[in-house]
């Protein structure tokens, strides 16, 4: 990843390391966007901030990865990659892993929550797990 691209994602990873999920928000037009950009893709304003959301979303779509495209992932097969959307951040669909769930139990609209980071380790990516029915009561 280019240096300026890494810098653009800093807010995302800083929030993840703190156990929060945050996305770019335009202070001018009041819209969310993803990926981080220097200007709002909706109105071209530079008045952007990182705004946290609750970390609870729902599965928009998913796929099961059964082939390791990198040798470091062979021991993780199969794993689920999903598009997760957020009521608090309309228009955002985040590509993320879904953990602690069998692919057979996944469904469109399934509530998921952010998996907390490992204490003391920098966050590498956002991962989600299903919100179980007992958690919804």
Residue, then its C-alpha position, 0 to 999 in steps of 0.5 A: x500500500x502506498x504511503x499516502x494510502x496508508x495515511x488515509x486509513x490511519x483514522x480507521x485503524x486508530x479507531x479499530x485499535x481502540x475497539x471502535x468502528x469509524x468511517x469518514x463523514x463529510x461535515x459539509x453535506x452530511x454523508x458517509x463514504x468509504x474508502x477514505x479520500x481527501x475530498x468527499x465523493x459526494x460534494x467534493x468538500x475537504x471538511x471530513x472527519x472520522x465518526x464512530x458508529x456502534x459497530x453493529x451492522x448486518x450482512x448485506x452479502x457474503x462468500x466463503x473463501x476455500x482457496x488460499x491466495x496467500x500461503x499465510x492464510x492456508x490454516x484459516x480455510x475456509x473463512x467467510x468474507x462479507x459486505x456489512x452495512x450499517x444503519x447509522x452510516x447509510x451507504x457504507x458497505x464494509x468488506x470484512x471477515x465474519x468469525x465464529x459462524x458456520x457458513x450454513x447459519x449465515x443469512x442476508x440481514x443477519x445482525x453482526x457486531x465488531x469483534x474487539x481487538x486483541x489488547x495491546x495489538x494494533x488492529x489489522x482488519x475489521x472482523x465481525x461475529x453474529x449477534x446471537x438471539x440471546x444477545x438481542x433480548 
